[in-house]
Amino acid sequence: MIWLTTLNSQFPIPNSQFPIPNYPLSIIHYPLSNLLSKFMTALQV
């Protein structure tokens, strides 16, 4: 489970400094990281 948080920290929430080629990836990653955080929270309960 530790690698999930490590992977998540390597891809921070996209901001205006992101290059245009990475923009589609950020659209995909943000909902995934949101779901991942909810999943991790559910496991802790």
Biopython code that builds the backbone (N, CA, C, O; Angstrom):
import numpy as np
from Bio.PDB.StructureBuilder import StructureBuilder

atoms = [
    (1, "MET", "N", (0.825, -1.208, 0.000)),
    (1, "MET", "CA", (0.000, 0.000, 0.000)),
    (1, "MET", "C", (0.867, 1.269, 0.000)),
    (1, "MET", "O", (0.429, 2.335, -0.435)),
    (2, "ILE", "N", (2.085, 1.132, 0.490)),
    (2, "ILE", "CA", (2.950, 2.307, 0.592)),
    (2, "ILE", "C", (3.290, 2.864, -0.783)),
    (2, "ILE", "O", (3.409, 4.077, -0.960)),
    (3, "TRP", "N", (3.448, 1.956, -1.770)),
    (3, "TRP", "CA", (3.830, 2.424, -3.111)),
    (3, "TRP", "C", (2.727, 3.258, -3.729)),
    (3, "TRP", "O", (2.993, 4.095, -4.591)),
    (4, "LEU", "N", (1.465, 3.037, -3.291)),
    (4, "LEU", "CA", (0.358, 3.832, -3.829)),
    (4, "LEU", "C", (0.498, 5.295, -3.420)),
    (4, "LEU", "O", (0.317, 6.191, -4.245)),
    (5, "THR", "N", (0.817, 5.538, -2.162)),
    (5, "THR", "CA", (0.990, 6.909, -1.714)),
    (5, "THR", "C", (2.244, 7.530, -2.303)),
    (5, "THR", "O", (2.285, 8.731, -2.566)),
    (6, "THR", "N", (3.270, 6.707, -2.511)),
    (6, "THR", "CA", (4.487, 7.210, -3.134)),
    (6, "THR", "C", (4.225, 7.616, -4.574)),
    (6, "THR", "O", (4.684, 8.662, -5.030)),
    (7, "LEU", "N", (3.486, 6.782, -5.280)),
    (7, "LEU", "CA", (3.146, 7.071, -6.665)),
    (7, "LEU", "C", (2.280, 8.315, -6.746)),
    (7, "LEU", "O", (2.433, 9.132, -7.654)),
    (8, "ASN", "N", (1.372, 8.452, -5.791)),
    (8, "ASN", "CA", (0.473, 9.592, -5.782)),
    (8, "ASN", "C", (1.230, 10.892, -5.512)),
    (8, "ASN", "O", (0.880, 11.941, -6.052)),
    (9, "SER", "N", (2.258, 10.823, -4.685)),
    (9, "SER", "CA", (3.026, 12.020, -4.365)),
    (9, "SER", "C", (3.902, 12.456, -5.533)),
    (9, "SER", "O", (4.292, 13.620, -5.620)),
    (10, "GLN", "N", (4.212, 11.517, -6.435)),
    (10, "GLN", "CA", (5.032, 11.853, -7.593)),
    (10, "GLN", "C", (4.212, 12.554, -8.675)),
    (10, "GLN", "O", (4.775, 13.138, -9.601)),
    (11, "PHE", "N", (2.885, 12.498, -8.561)),
    (11, "PHE", "CA", (2.016, 13.162, -9.527)),
    (11, "PHE", "C", (1.094, 14.119, -8.782)),
    (11, "PHE", "O", (-0.056, 13.784, -8.496)),
    (12, "PRO", "N", (1.598, 15.310, -8.466)),
    (12, "PRO", "CA", (0.796, 16.268, -7.701)),
    (12, "PRO", "C", (-0.386, 16.776, -8.520)),
    (12, "PRO", "O", (-0.451, 16.576, -9.733)),
    (13, "ILE", "N", (-1.312, 17.430, -7.839)),
    (13, "ILE", "CA", (-2.467, 18.005, -8.526)),
    (13, "ILE", "C", (-1.982, 19.036, -9.552)),
    (13, "ILE", "O", (-1.218, 19.939, -9.212)),
    (14, "PRO", "N", (-2.427, 18.900, -10.807)),
    (14, "PRO", "CA", (-1.933, 19.778, -11.866)),
    (14, "PRO", "C", (-2.270, 21.248, -11.612)),
    (14, "PRO", "O", (-3.341, 21.574, -11.099)),
    (15, "ASN", "N", (-1.348, 22.116, -11.977)),
    (15, "ASN", "CA", (-1.586, 23.546, -11.843)),
    (15, "ASN", "C", (-1.260, 24.228, -13.166)),
    (15, "ASN", "O", (-1.000, 23.550, -14.160)),
    (16, "SER", "N", (-1.269, 25.545, -13.194)),
    (16, "SER", "CA", (-1.082, 26.290, -14.441)),
    (16, "SER", "C", (0.343, 26.151, -14.981)),
    (16, "SER", "O", (0.606, 26.497, -16.133)),
    (17, "GLN", "N", (1.264, 25.647, -14.153)),
    (17, "GLN", "CA", (2.652, 25.509, -14.597)),
    (17, "GLN", "C", (2.864, 24.251, -15.438)),
    (17, "GLN", "O", (3.932, 24.068, -16.023)),
    (18, "PHE", "N", (1.847, 23.379, -15.500)),
    (18, "PHE", "CA", (1.981, 22.161, -16.289)),
    (18, "PHE", "C", (2.040, 22.482, -17.774)),
    (18, "PHE", "O", (1.285, 23.329, -18.251)),
    (19, "PRO", "N", (2.925, 21.818, -18.512)),
    (19, "PRO", "CA", (2.976, 21.985, -19.964)),
    (19, "PRO", "C", (1.700, 21.451, -20.614)),
    (19, "PRO", "O", (1.005, 20.608, -20.047)),
    (20, "ILE", "N", (1.410, 21.946, -21.789)),
    (20, "ILE", "CA", (0.193, 21.535, -22.490)),
    (20, "ILE", "C", (0.160, 20.023, -22.789)),
    (20, "ILE", "O", (-0.903, 19.418, -22.648)),
    (21, "PRO", "N", (1.275, 19.386, -23.197)),
    (21, "PRO", "CA", (1.219, 17.942, -23.479)),
    (21, "PRO", "C", (0.802, 17.094, -22.279)),
    (21, "PRO", "O", (0.253, 16.006, -22.455)),
    (22, "ASN", "N", (1.054, 17.576, -21.069)),
    (22, "ASN", "CA", (0.687, 16.814, -19.880)),
    (22, "ASN", "C", (-0.745, 17.086, -19.435)),
    (22, "ASN", "O", (-1.239, 16.453, -18.502)),
    (23, "TYR", "N", (-1.400, 18.012, -20.089)),
    (23, "TYR", "CA", (-2.734, 18.401, -19.642)),
    (23, "TYR", "C", (-3.763, 17.280, -19.725)),
    (23, "TYR", "O", (-4.522, 17.092, -18.775)),
    (24, "PRO", "N", (-3.821, 16.506, -20.857)),
    (24, "PRO", "CA", (-4.783, 15.393, -20.886)),
    (24, "PRO", "C", (-4.507, 14.353, -19.798)),
    (24, "PRO", "O", (-5.439, 13.767, -19.245)),
    (25, "LEU", "N", (-3.254, 14.130, -19.498)),
    (25, "LEU", "CA", (-2.900, 13.177, -18.454)),
    (25, "LEU", "C", (-3.395, 13.665, -17.088)),
    (25, "LEU", "O", (-3.832, 12.866, -16.260)),
    (26, "SER", "N", (-3.325, 14.953, -16.864)),
    (26, "SER", "CA", (-3.762, 15.498, -15.584)),
    (26, "SER", "C", (-5.276, 15.374, -15.429)),
    (26, "SER", "O", (-5.779, 15.185, -14.322)),
    (27, "ILE", "N", (-6.001, 15.482, -16.552)),
    (27, "ILE", "CA", (-7.463, 15.331, -16.489)),
    (27, "ILE", "C", (-7.818, 13.905, -16.080)),
    (27, "ILE", "O", (-8.777, 13.681, -15.341)),
    (28, "ILE", "N", (-7.029, 12.939, -16.572)),
    (28, "ILE", "CA", (-7.278, 11.543, -16.229)),
    (28, "ILE", "C", (-6.821, 11.251, -14.802)),
    (28, "ILE", "O", (-7.492, 10.535, -14.059)),
    (29, "HIS", "N", (-5.689, 11.805, -14.433)),
    (29, "HIS", "CA", (-5.087, 11.445, -13.146)),
    (29, "HIS", "C", (-5.845, 12.024, -11.961)),
    (29, "HIS", "O", (-5.931, 11.381, -10.914)),
    (30, "TYR", "N", (-6.395, 13.222, -12.104)),
    (30, "TYR", "CA", (-7.025, 13.858, -10.946)),
    (30, "TYR", "C", (-8.212, 13.052, -10.407)),
    (30, "TYR", "O", (-8.293, 12.836, -9.198)),
    (31, "PRO", "N", (-9.147, 12.594, -11.278)),
    (31, "PRO", "CA", (-10.228, 11.745, -10.743)),
    (31, "PRO", "C", (-9.705, 10.424, -10.177)),
    (31, "PRO", "O", (-10.249, 9.903, -9.204)),
    (32, "LEU", "N", (-8.653, 9.888, -10.786)),
    (32, "LEU", "CA", (-8.099, 8.623, -10.299)),
    (32, "LEU", "C", (-7.497, 8.799, -8.906)),
    (32, "LEU", "O", (-7.681, 7.950, -8.034)),
    (33, "SER", "N", (-6.786, 9.890, -8.703)),
    (33, "SER", "CA", (-6.177, 10.124, -7.392)),
    (33, "SER", "C", (-7.254, 10.412, -6.352)),
    (33, "SER", "O", (-7.098, 10.084, -5.176)),
    (34, "ASN", "N", (-8.358, 11.036, -6.800)),
    (34, "ASN", "CA", (-9.468, 11.301, -5.890)),
    (34, "ASN", "C", (-10.117, 9.992, -5.460)),
    (34, "ASN", "O", (-10.423, 9.799, -4.283)),
    (35, "LEU", "N", (-10.324, 9.098, -6.416)),
    (35, "LEU", "CA", (-10.882, 7.782, -6.096)),
    (35, "LEU", "C", (-9.921, 6.988, -5.218)),
    (35, "LEU", "O", (-10.342, 6.275, -4.307)),
    (36, "LEU", "N", (-8.627, 7.120, -5.502)),
    (36, "LEU", "CA", (-7.625, 6.394, -4.732)),
    (36, "LEU", "C", (-7.629, 6.849, -3.271)),
    (36, "LEU", "O", (-7.527, 6.032, -2.356)),
    (37, "SER", "N", (-7.746, 8.156, -3.067)),
    (37, "SER", "CA", (-7.759, 8.671, -1.700)),
    (37, "SER", "C", (-9.011, 8.203, -0.949)),
    (37, "SER", "O", (-8.946, 7.905, 0.244)),
    (38, "LYS", "N", (-10.142, 8.140, -1.645)),
    (38, "LYS", "CA", (-11.368, 7.632, -1.015)),
    (38, "LYS", "C", (-11.222, 6.150, -0.692)),
    (38, "LYS", "O", (-11.683, 5.681, 0.349)),
    (39, "PHE", "N", (-10.572, 5.415, -1.603)),
    (39, "PHE", "CA", (-10.368, 3.985, -1.388)),
    (39, "PHE", "C", (-9.462, 3.745, -0.189)),
    (39, "PHE", "O", (-9.735, 2.865, 0.626)),
    (40, "MET", "N", (-8.399, 4.509, -0.076)),
    (40, "MET", "CA", (-7.474, 4.365, 1.038)),
    (40, "MET", "C", (-8.169, 4.719, 2.352)),
    (40, "MET", "O", (-7.932, 4.085, 3.381)),
    (41, "THR", "N", (-9.028, 5.735, 2.305)),
    (41, "THR", "CA", (-9.771, 6.121, 3.501)),
    (41, "THR", "C", (-10.734, 5.006, 3.913)),
    (41, "THR", "O", (-10.907, 4.731, 5.100)),
    (42, "ALA", "N", (-11.357, 4.372, 2.923)),
    (42, "ALA", "CA", (-12.288, 3.278, 3.219)),
    (42, "ALA", "C", (-11.560, 2.096, 3.849)),
    (42, "ALA", "O", (-12.113, 1.405, 4.704)),
    (43, "LEU", "N", (-10.311, 1.865, 3.422)),
    (43, "LEU", "CA", (-9.550, 0.755, 3.986)),
    (43, "LEU", "C", (-9.165, 1.026, 5.435)),
    (43, "LEU", "O", (-9.025, 0.093, 6.226)),
    (44, "GLN", "N", (-8.997, 2.273, 5.778)),
    (44, "GLN", "CA", (-8.578, 2.615, 7.144)),
    (44, "GLN", "C", (-9.729, 2.482, 8.131)),
    (44, "GLN", "O", (-9.500, 2.325, 9.331)),
    (45, "VAL", "N", (-10.952, 2.544, 7.647)),
    (45, "VAL", "CA", (-12.115, 2.447, 8.542)),
    (45, "VAL", "C", (-12.259, 1.022, 9.071)),
    (45, "VAL", "O", (-13.178, 0.739, 9.839)),
]
sb = StructureBuilder()
sb.init_structure("model")
sb.init_model(0)
sb.init_chain("A")
sb.init_seg("    ")
for serial, (resi, resn, name, xyz) in enumerate(atoms, 1):
    if name == "N":
        sb.init_residue(resn, " ", resi, " ")
    sb.init_atom(name, np.array(xyz, "f"), 0.0, 1.0, " ", f" {name:<3s}", serial, name[0])
structure = sb.get_structure()
